[in-house]
Amino acid sequence: MLIRLPSGSLVVFEGLDKAGKSTQVDALSDLAWDSPIPLSTHMPSGFTRFTKSVYALTEKARVTEGAQIKSPLALQLLHLACHAENQKAIAHAREQRGVFLDRWWWSTVAYGWYGAGLRDQVAEDVFFGMIDAVWGRVEPDLIFLFLEPFATDKLNNDDVTAGYLHLRSSSPDSTVIVPAADVSETTDWLLAQMVSRGLVST
């Protein structure tokens, strides 16, 4: 039996690092989808050689001693630049098919504004104004929020979690917190959530 995600649909996977977002995007992508098959992409790596290179650079800096990006603002600006560069490609993809998006601007807020303390360094209207300039016209149909890491990650902290919970409170109807479970159980649960909301048809 084929399942279908309508063209134009946008499902976002957000939350803490090492919580299973990418694993679930991959698992859902492997299901038996009717044409047009949903497109999956990750922010900030996205679709272009430029944005993939920037993301590889920031990830290398994250794990390489002595190569860290010292400014939390610089890191978030690099990521946000990649988001901006991918907007046309995301819009074009949604014209043709549904899209699964692994990370959204919520990560910029949770890890930058809350987790890295940018709210003490940057004016709120400036920070959120930049985000709105990139993402202001994009509204997901559903946001899956992952808050249960399966492994330790040094960037996860209580402030990041609090940031995600605050963001969720602003979009309670479209945001679902994903319960901890094994991979296959979580995939089945995510699919059931999309079906129950009329987003996916079987």
C-alpha positions in Angstrom: 0.0 0.0 0.0 1.4 3.4 -1.0 1.2 6.5 1.2 1.0 10.0 0.0 2.2 13.4 1.2 0.6 16.1 -0.9 2.6 18.6 -2.8 3.2 21.8 -0.9 3.2 20.0 2.5 6.1 20.8 4.9 6.9 18.7 7.9 9.7 19.9 10.1 11.9 17.8 12.4 13.3 19.9 15.2 14.9 19.4 18.6 18.1 18.5 20.5 21.2 17.1 18.9 21.5 13.3 19.0 17.7 12.9 19.5 17.0 10.9 16.4 15.7 13.6 13.9 17.9 12.6 10.9 17.4 8.9 11.7 13.6 9.4 11.5 13.8 11.6 8.3 15.7 8.8 6.7 13.4 6.1 8.0 10.3 7.9 6.8 11.9 8.6 3.4 12.4 4.8 2.9 8.6 4.1 3.2 6.5 3.3 0.2 5.5 6.7 -1.0 3.2 7.4 -3.9 4.5 9.8 -6.5 5.6 12.5 -6.1 7.9 11.1 -3.5 8.6 13.6 -0.6 11.9 15.4 -0.7 14.1 15.3 2.4 16.7 17.9 3.2 18.7 19.2 6.1 19.2 22.8 7.2 21.7 24.3 7.0 23.5 21.9 4.6 20.6 22.1 2.1 20.9 21.7 -1.6 23.9 23.7 -2.8 27.6 23.1 -2.9 28.1 26.4 -1.1 25.8 25.5 1.8 27.0 22.0 2.1 30.6 23.3 2.3 29.7 25.9 5.0 27.9 23.2 7.1 30.9 20.9 6.8 33.1 23.7 7.9 31.0 24.5 11.0 30.7 20.8 11.9 34.5 20.4 11.6 35.0 23.4 13.8 32.7 21.9 16.3 34.8 18.7 16.8 38.4 19.8 15.9 40.5 21.1 18.8 41.8 24.6 18.1 39.4 25.1 15.1 36.3 26.1 17.0 34.3 29.1 15.9 34.7 31.3 18.9 31.7 33.6 18.2 28.2 32.0 18.8 26.8 34.9 16.7 29.2 34.0 13.8 28.1 30.4 13.9 24.4 31.3 13.8 24.9 33.9 11.0 26.7 31.2 8.9 23.8 28.8 9.4 21.3 31.5 8.7 23.1 32.5 5.5 22.7 28.9 4.4 19.0 28.9 5.2 18.6 32.0 3.1 20.6 30.5 0.2 18.2 27.5 0.2 14.9 29.3 0.2 14.2 29.2 -3.5 15.1 25.6 -3.7 12.7 24.7 -0.9 9.9 26.8 -2.4 10.5 25.1 -5.8 10.5 21.6 -4.2 7.2 22.3 -2.4 5.6 23.3 -5.7 6.3 19.7 -6.9 6.1 17.5 -3.8 5.9 17.4 0.0 9.1 18.2 1.9 10.6 16.8 5.1 12.9 19.4 6.6 15.5 18.3 9.1 15.9 21.4 11.2 14.4 24.8 10.8 15.0 28.3 12.3 14.0 27.0 15.7 17.5 25.6 16.0 18.9 29.1 15.4 16.9 30.3 18.3 17.2 27.4 20.7 21.0 26.9 20.3 21.9 30.6 19.6 19.5 32.9 21.3 18.9 30.6 24.4 21.8 28.1 24.5 24.7 30.4 23.6 23.4 33.5 25.3 22.9 35.7 22.2 19.9 37.3 23.9 22.5 39.1 26.1 24.5 40.3 23.1 22.1 41.1 20.2 19.0 43.2 20.2 15.9 41.0 20.0 14.4 42.9 17.0 17.6 42.6 15.1 18.1 38.9 15.7 14.5 37.9 15.0 14.2 40.3 12.2 17.0 38.5 10.4 15.2 35.2 10.9 12.0 36.6 9.7 13.6 37.9 6.6 14.7 34.4 5.7 11.7 32.3 7.0 8.9 34.7 7.4 6.8 33.3 4.6 7.3 29.7 5.5 4.8 27.9 7.7 5.1 24.1 8.3 2.1 21.9 8.4 3.6 20.0 11.3 6.6 20.2 13.6 7.9 17.1 15.3 10.0 18.2 18.4 12.6 15.7 19.6 13.7 16.4 23.2 15.1 13.0 24.3 18.7 12.6 23.2 20.0 9.0 22.9 23.6 10.1 23.4 25.5 13.0 25.1 26.1 16.1 23.1 28.1 19.0 24.5 25.8 21.6 22.9 22.7 20.3 24.6 21.8 22.1 27.8 18.8 23.2 29.9 18.7 26.6 28.2 18.4 24.9 24.7 15.6 22.7 25.9 13.8 25.7 27.5 14.2 27.5 24.2 12.5 24.7 22.3 9.7 24.5 24.9 9.1 28.3 24.6 9.0 28.0 20.8 6.5 25.1 21.1 4.2 27.3 23.3 3.9 29.7 20.4 2.8 27.0 18.0 1.0 24.4 20.2 -1.5 23.2 17.5 1.2 22.4 14.9 3.9 21.1 17.3 4.1 17.5 18.6 6.7 16.4 21.2 8.1 13.0 20.1 8.1 10.4 22.9 11.2 8.3 23.5 11.0 4.9 21.8 13.1 2.7 19.5 13.6 3.6 15.8 10.8 1.5 14.3 8.3 2.4 17.0 9.0 6.1 16.5 8.7 5.9 12.7 5.3 4.2 13.1 4.2 6.8 15.6 5.3 9.7 13.4 3.4 8.3 10.5 0.3 7.8 12.6 0.5 11.4 13.7 0.6 12.6 10.1 -2.3 10.3 9.1 -4.4 11.4 12.1 -4.0 15.0 11.1 -5.0 14.4 7.5 -1.6 15.3 6.3 -0.7 11.8 4.9 -3.2 9.6 3.2 -3.0 5.8 2.8 
